[in-house]
Amino acid sequence: MRIFLLIALFLLGLGHGPVAAAETYELLFHSAALKGLDAAKHGSEAEQSSLVYDKVVSGADAGQRAGSFTVGLKVDDNVAMTLYQGSQSRGLGNYPTSVGNPLIMYFLESVLSDLAAQSGGSPFYMRNRVKEALLRDAQIEPVSLRYHDREIAAREVTIRPFEHDKARAQMGRISQLSLAVTMSEEIPGWYYSLVATVPSAAGGAEAGYSHAITLKEAAEGRR
């Protein structure tokens, strides 16, 4: 339900924005992201997912939320999203395929929840800043990535939602949050990687916080 609420908020906030915002919205919330995907027929429950992503949360400030996980999306008439860690699993909801790949909303929700827990700040305030950044401050760059032993043309959308925030001085290092999403039409499910980073304290070699979701594999079957 929380992810559906986020979808509604983003749709409301971005539906009538300027041309640049419309381009950013279409890249990040691509409605045809799951077109042509089927669930795999064999293997473990996670391996039967149409799309399998590695999720790693790390860094000096990650605390108990740090760890390595797998996110599976099983596409049929709807898309079921599940989080796996070892032998444990937790359902993340079922969604109509018409909303595109719900991974983007899960990523944003998870990052905002992590940062709110670290800072004691309001996730609602942070969410609004992300919306505003999507409308005006997104940076879009062409990039290339290697997938299945070949080079693929892709685009990377980066936003720094608190870069111009009036409360930046009170937010500490969280004010330096960067969200980068890399996507391509040639990548199953559209998203290749979704990465959130907050730098460490001055002089630290390790990121203060990193939340990275990267495509691991996709089912071969296509509809």
N, C-alpha and C positions, 0 to 999 in steps of 0.2 A: 504493500500500500504506500509506503514512504517513497518508493521509486516512482510509482504512478503519480503521486503528488508532485514530485520533481518534474516529471514529464509535462504535467499540466502547467506548472509555473514557467518552465522554459518556453513552452509553446505560447503562452500568454505574453511573455515578455519579449519574444523575438519575432512574432508573427508579422509585425508591421514595421520593422526596422528599416534602416537604409540599405542600399544595395550591398555594401561591404558586409553588413551584418547578415544579410540573407545568404551571401556566399559562405560565410563562416558557419551559419546554422546548417546549411545543406551538407557541408563537409563533415561536421561533427555529428549530426543527427540524420544520416542518410537513410531515407525511408526504404530504399531497395537493397539495404546491406545484406539481407539474408536470402535474397532471390537465388533460387536454384540449389539450395542446400538440402540434403537429406541426412537422417541419422545413420550412423554406422550400424552394421548388423551383428558384429561379433566383438568379443573382448569383454573387459570388466564394464561396470556401469559407467565409469568415467570415460572409458575408451569408446563407448557406444555413442558419445556425444557427437553432434555434427561439427562442433568447434571445441577445441581444447586449448586453454590458455594457462600459462604459468603466471602465478602471482607471487611476488616477493615484497614483503614489507620489512624494511631494515633501517638502521641508523641509530645514532646515540639517543635520540628522543623518541624512538618508536615504542619502547617499553614493552608491556605485555602484548601489544598488538603485533609485534614483530613475528615473522615466520614465513614459511614457504607453503603455498597452497596451489590447488588446481581449480580452475573455473571451467565447468562444462556447460555448453548450450546444446540442447537436443531440439532440433527443428522438425516439426510435423505440421499439423494444422495451426498449432501455436508453438511458441518457443518456451521451453522449460530451462531455467538457469539454476545450477547447483554448485555449491562450494564444497571442495574436498580437501581434507588434510589427513594423510595416513588412511586409517580405516574409517574415519568419521566423515559424515557428509551432512550438509544443511541446505534445504531448498531455499532458493532466493526468489521464487515466484514464477508464475506462468504469464506470458504476454502474447498479445496478437502479433503476428509477424509484420503487420502493417506499421508498427511503430519503429521498425528497423531493428538493429542489434541493441538490446537493452544493456549490453556491457558498459556503454558509455555512461549511463545513468548510475549503474552500480559503482563504477569507478569514482565518479564525482561524489556520490553519497558517502562512500567509504572514506575518501580523503577528508572531506569536510568533517565527518564524525571523528576521525583520528585527531585532526588539528584542534577541534573544539575540546576534545578530552585532554589534550596536552596543555592548552592555553587557558581553559576555563571560559573561553569566549563563546559567543552565541553562534550556533550553526546557521541560524536564519540570517544573521547579519552577513556572514561569510558567503552564504548562498546568493544573496542579493548582489554582493560585490562581483561574484563570478558572472552573474547575468549581465551586469553592466559592462564588464570587461569583454564579454562576447559581442556586445553591441558596438564597442568602439575601439578596443585596444588589441584585438587579435592580430598576431603576426603569422602570415601564411608564406611558406617557402617551399620550393620544389626540392626534393631530395631523392636519392636513390638508395635502395636497400637490396639485400640478397635474400632470395626466397627460393627454395628448391633448386639450388645451384644455378640461378640465373639472376641477373640484375633487373630490377623492376623500378619503373618511375613511380614516385609517390609524392605526397605532399605532407608537410608537417605544420600543424596549427599550434601555436604557442601563445598562452596568455599568462600574464602576471597580475592577478586580480587585485592585489593590494598595493601595487606600485605607486598609485596616485591617491591612495586612500587618506582621508583627513585624519584618521586615527592611526596612521602608520607608525608613529613614534611610540605608541603604547602597545604595539603588537609584537615587538621583539623580532626575532628572526623569521617568524611566520609571515611577516610582511614581505619577505623575499620569495614566497611560494611561486613556483613555476609549474604550469601544467602544459604538457606537450603530448599531442596525439598525432600519430603517423598513420596514414591511410592510403589505400590504392584500390582502384577497380579490379586489379589483378590479384588482390588478396582475398581469400574466402572470408566472408563476414565483414569485409571492408577495413577493419582495424588491424594493423600490424602491432602497434604498441601504444600504451597509454601510461605516461610516466609523470608522477608528481615528485618534486624535490624541494627541500628547504635546506639551505646550507648549514654547516656546522658553525659552532662558535669560532671566532677569529683564530686562525692558525690550525684548526682541526682538519685532519686529512679525510675523515669519514663524513659523509653527508649527515646532517642533523636528522633528516627524515627522508626516506625514499619509499615510494609506493609504485611499483612497476608491474604492469600486466602485459604479457607478450604472447602472441600467437605461437602455440606449440605444434598443433596439427589440425587438419581438417579432414572430414570424411571424404572418400573418393566419389561416392555416389552423388549424382546431381539429378534434379528433376527436370 
